[in-house]
Amino acid sequence: MRARGPTDDIDMTDRYVFSDHRDDTERRRLQMLEQVHGPATRRVLRQAGLRPGMACAEVGAGAGDIAAFLADAVGPSGRVAALDLDPRFLDFPKGGPVEVRQADIQSHEALEPQAFDLIHARFLLVHLERPLQALRTMAAALKPGGVLVLEEPDFRTAASASSDPTTRAAVDAVNRAICAMYAGMGRDPGFGISLPGLAVSEGLGGLTVDIDLPLTAGGSPIAVMMGASVGHLRQRLLDTGMASEAQVRAYVAAAGDPEAWASYYATVSVSARKGAGSAAFERTVIAGAEPRP
């Protein structure tokens, strides 16, 4: 349940794109994800009102970095539940400040109702077969006035900015293959952009929306992470028929080339409050810049 064209060759029953990763490979991928998105996640959580004494849930907790951050923030008077379908990397001691739970958030029983002040999930819903059920489970688990913080990607925004036409064509072909791979699994590669509307449809309000679309050179943390992911997903991407072997190799090479610039995906972050009434939006932030008054 961590953070997870069309083709008949892709197994539609697969829950997770990286389900066949070895332990060391998957742990490294999760560490890269935290390196790329950890600072922004912690900023968003602070802005959402994270404070001592809160009851928090981290859903799709991965390697536990954000669960540990939440535990430090809420202190001994608070509590943190860390949920994952595969909790093998959640190395928290029993009886400590973080309670590890193996659970499927797509089940309405994964979280007890009206029990949490803050619930967070990052790069989770895009991988799920039933993301709306997961959203409903999390919304139901919020106390009145509680905050749901979601971060999801939009892979459709990816684009090469390389000055070399061959590299640009190869990277954009793989970008199309990534979207096709998700679509072939019955997932929405642009799921992030739907977050505000889905939050409102579930009765949440007071939204804060943050959209981040970095343009970075090869060798940057996000480029290295995407290069490693594409290398691992090589066969899945080839099976879509949208990219060739040579184009996959060119993408991986460009991800490590400081002269090859690209936008790899946008991240949409939404904070929404239960029981906020008709005040649907409080503010919108684009690329980390404060909005105009």
N, C-alpha and C positions, 0 to 999 in steps of 0.2 A: 504494500500500500504506500510505498515511497514514491518520494519524488523520482513516473513511468517514462496515378496511381493505384487505386484499388487493385488488389490481386487475390486470386483464389489460393495462391501458394502460402499466404500468411495465415497462420493458425488463429482463427477468430476466438478460440477459447483462451488464448494467452491473456493473463491478467495484466502483465507488466512487460514493457519492452525489454528491460534488462534482467528478466527472470533467470537467464542462463549464465549470468556473471559468476565467476568464482568469488569466494569470500574476499580475497585480497583486492581483486579488481573492483568489486562493487563498493567496498569500503573506501577505496581511493576515489571512486567517482563521487560518492557522497561527500567526501572531504573537499573535493573540487567544487561541488555545488555550494557548500557552505562558504568556501573562500570567495566565490563569485557573489553570492546573494546574502551572506550573513550580515554584513553591515547594514544593508538596506532593510532587511527583515527586522533587525533590532531597532532601527530608527522607527519603522512603522509601528512596532509594538509599543514603543514608548509613547508615540503620538496617540495611540489608541487608549492611553490611560493606564498602562501597566504600572502596578504599585504594590507595596507590601500588603500581605493579608489576602490577596486574591486567590480564588480557586481557578486554575487554568488547565486546559487540555491542549496538548500538541498532537495533532492527528497526522499520521504518516511520518513518524518521528525520525526515521532514518538512522543516522549514527548518533543522535541525541544532543547535538550541539545547541539547538534552540530550546529543547527541554531543560538542559542545564542552565541556560541563560534565564529562562522563566523561573526556575527554582531559586536562583540567586536574587532575582528581582522581587519575588513575593516573600522571601525570607521564611523563618520558622513559623510564622503565623499563617502562612498560605499553604497551598498544596498544588502539585502538578501531576497530571496523569499523562503518560506518554504512550500513545497507541500506535501499533503497526501490525499489519498482517503477518510480517516477518520480522520479529523483534531481535534478530540474532546480533545486531550491532548495538543494542541498548544495554550498555554495561553499567547499570545503576544497581547499587546494593539493595537488597530487600530491607524494608524498614527505613530507607533513606528518604530524602526530600522528593524524589521522583518515583511514582508508582508506574511500573511497566505493565502494560496490558497488551495481550495478543488479541486483536479484534478486527473485524471487518466493518468499517464505518458505513458501508452500504446496508448494514443491518440496523434496524431502529433500536435494537437492544445494545448497541456498541457503547453508548453513553447514556447515563441516567438522566431523566428529564429535569430541567430547571436546576442544574447543579453547579454550573460554572459561570464565573464572571467574565472570562475571556477564553476563546477557543481560536487556535491558529492552525492553518494548513498551508503548505507551500508545495507547488508543483505536484499536486495529488489528484485533483478532480479530472485533469486532462487524461489520466491513465485509467480511469474507472469505467466500468461498463454501465453503471447507474449513478452518474454524478449528482443527479437531482435528488435521489434518495439520500445520498451522503450529505448533501447540503441541508436537507430537511432534518436529518438526525442531529447535525451540529446545531441548527437553529433551535430545535426543540430542547437541546441540552443547556441552552443559555438561561441564566436567571433573567427576570425582568430587568432591563437596563444593561444586560450583558453585551459584550462586543464580540463579533465574529470577524476575524482578520484572515483574508484569503489572498494568496499570490499564485497566479497561473500564467503560463506563457501563451503567446500568439506566434506560432511558427510561420504563419503566412507573411509576416512582415520582414522575414529574412531576405537580404539582398547583398550581393557582392559589390564592393566599391573598388575593385582592383583595376589598375590602369591597363592590365594585360587582357585583351579580349578573350583569349583561350581560357585563362584562369577564371575570368568573370562568368563565361558560359558554363564552365564545369561546376563552379560553386552554386550557381543558380539552378542547374540541373539537379544537384543533390538536394538543394532546398526544396525543390518540387517533389523529389522522391521522399523526403522526410514527411511532408504533408500527406502524400499518397499512402505511405506506410501507416500513419495514424488512421487515415480514412478507411484503409483496408481492414483495420482491426475494429472498426466501428467507433472510433474515437474522433473528436473534433480537434484538429490541429490549431484552430484559432480560438480555443475555449476561453482564453483569458478575457477577450473582449466582451464576452457575454456576462461576466461577473456582476456588473452593476444592475442590469435588468433582472437577473436571477435573484439577487439579494432583495430587491424591491418586491418581486413577485412572491417571496416567502414572508413578506410582512416586516422586513427589516428596514430601518430608515437611518437618517443622519449620516449618510454615506460620505466617506473620504476616499477619493479615487486617485491613484498614483500610476502613471504610465511611464515606463523607462525603456528606451530603445537606444542602447549605446552603439556608437560606431567606433570599432576598435581595430587595432592592427593585429596581425598574426603574432602569436607568442603571448598575448594577453591572457589572463586567467580564463575568461569566457571562451576565447578561441581555442585554447589548449583543451578545455573540457569538451567542446563540441568536436574537435578533431579526434579525440579519444573515443567519443561516443560513436561517431560516424565510422571509425575504423572497426569498432566492435560490431556495429549493426550492418556491416558491409553487405552480407548476403540478403538480409531483409530489404535493404535499399535496392539492390540489384533486382530482386524479385518483383519490385513494382514496375520495372520496365521503363522507369523515368530517368535513369542515370546509368552510365556504363562503368565498367571496371576502371578505365582510365580516368573518368571524371571523379570517381570516389577517391582515387589516389591523389588527384590534383587538389581536391577539397582538403584532404588531410595535410598535404604539403602546404597549402595556403594558410591553414590554421596555425602553422608554425613559422610563417614567413613575415617578418616585421614590415615588409613592403606591400603586403596584401591586406587591404582594409575590407571590413565587412560589418554588416549588422546581422547578428546571428538569430535574434528573436526579440520581441518585446515582452516585458513582464508587466502585467496589470495587477495592481494591489488594490484591494477594497477593504475598508473597515466599515462595518455596519452594526447598528445598535438595535437590540430587541426592544420594542415598545417605544420607538422614537416618533411614532405618529406619522403625520403627513409631511414632516420635514425630510424630504427624500435625500437632499444633497446639502452638505455643509461646505465643502470646498473640493476643488480638483487640483491635483498637482501633476505636471507633465515634466518628465525627465528630471525630477528632483527640484525643479524651480517653483518657488512660491507663486501662487496665482496673483494676478492683478486685483486690486480692490474692486 
